[in-house]
Amino acid sequence: MSSNPEGEAEGENERDMQDELMIVCLAQGWTHQQVGDQVGVSTKTVQRRMGEPSFAAAVSRRRRERVERLTGQLVTTSEGAVAVLQDLLSSDDPKIQLRAATVTLGQASRFHHAEQERELARRQDEIEQQLREAIDTMTEITDGSYGEGQ
């Protein structure tokens, strides 16, 4: 036990802030070197933190959240793009009609696949949360001995 609990709390708070900054930067696609330089830690520290399942999961969640926000913005602005494609489908030029149809179908397929991936990621997050809760419960039931070997 430490004789300075306030110092421990400050150290934990600083690590939490460093972790949050690392998570934000990594979720934006920064390299480990860039993150280390920004946070003031070594590349090895960033790599070591990414090796921790809970930290890596937090980065993955943050990346998905970011992609979802960007996707929402794209969906909002895509209404105008769809209107343009609809107009082009009515063109008198068959080449323009064919190109508009090809683009429309290709984008519809990509959108469908992206939605499926997002749904799978959401389900994975739910399962991981349930697993963490089950492990926590088992650890409590076994007075901590369950988590020791995990």
Buried (B, 14 or more C-beta within 10 A) or exposed (E): EEEEEEEEEEEEEEEEEBBEBBBBBBBEEBEBEBBBBBBEBEBEBBEEBBEEEEBBBBBBBBBBEBBEEEBEEEEEEBEEEEEEBEEBBEEEEEEBBEBBEEBBEEBEEEBEEEEEEBEEBEEEBEEBEEEEEEEEEEBEEEEEEBEEEE
